Structures are given as C-alpha cells and as structure tokens.
C-alpha cells in the first residue's frame, strides 16, 4: 500500500497537538469563565473587531453558521454579547460585546495567553516562530487549493448525500 509516512505522522501529530492544546485551555484558563473553546473564539473575534457580522464571525472562528447560532444564544443568555440587525441589510446581524463581555475578555485574555505561553514553553522563541509560520503555510495552502482538490476528488468519486440527525419517516 503506497502511503506517505511523513504526511501521516505530520497530520496525526498536528491533530493530536490541536486536541491537546484545546483540552488544556478549556480545562485551565477557560474553565474559570465556564467557556468552551468555540465560545471563547467567538468572544475573541468579536472583541478584536468590536462589531462584526455574524457570517464573518463564523468564518473567522472556523465554525458553521448553525454552530454559531447556538453559541450566540448561550453568550446572549449570559449577557456577554448583544446581537442587532444590520442597519443597511435587515437579513444580516451584527455582534458586539456587552460591557460584561468586554470586562470578561479583559480579565480572561491575559490568563489565556499565559496558558498559550505554557503550551509552547518547551520551544525557544525561534522554534515558536517557525512553528507558527509552518502552520500558517498549511492553512494558506488549504485555503488556496483545498476546494479545487476536493472538487477533483468528488469528480472521481461522487460523495453520498450528507445524513443529518433526523431520519425521513415513511408513511
């Protein structure tokens, strides 16, 4: 069976590292605020942009619009974000942190960043920079060429339809 062992090891370790980092951050800095990784990333994106369309939040956070909807509902119920209709296009929604959300991020982000530093503590500054650059190159490659690759693969072997959680009932 022809396989690329180097690719297998690289992607496997990338996945394991990402899962380990996420788990560490959820169980350390984010735990005190009772936030999931995805909820924190949504708060962070809104914090950085101050006010941003929900579709852009989903894209920046790397989550689906459906997932974002659930996260927004939770963050709204906790009084951390406010959603309002876009003034120029009523079909769009804008997100902004509430004063409570802003205060949380100003308290939470330094602790989060301290844990980020802990995560890469075994690397020196040059290794950390090289790692960041390498990961950025992987993301850029997938953003630039991933859709074409997936289309090529679908043309060779069409994918079965996605199955949702609901089953069609027959009557």
Secondary structure, 3 states (H helix, E strand, C coil): CCCCHHHHHHHHHHHHHHHHHHHHHHCCCCHHHCCCHHHHHHHHHHHHHCEEEHHHHHHHHCCCHHHHHHHHHHHHHCCCEEEEECCCCCCCEEEEECHHHHHHHHHHHHHHHHHHHHHCCCCCHHHHHHHHHHHHHHHHHHHHHHHHHHHHHHHHCCCCCCCCCCCCCCC
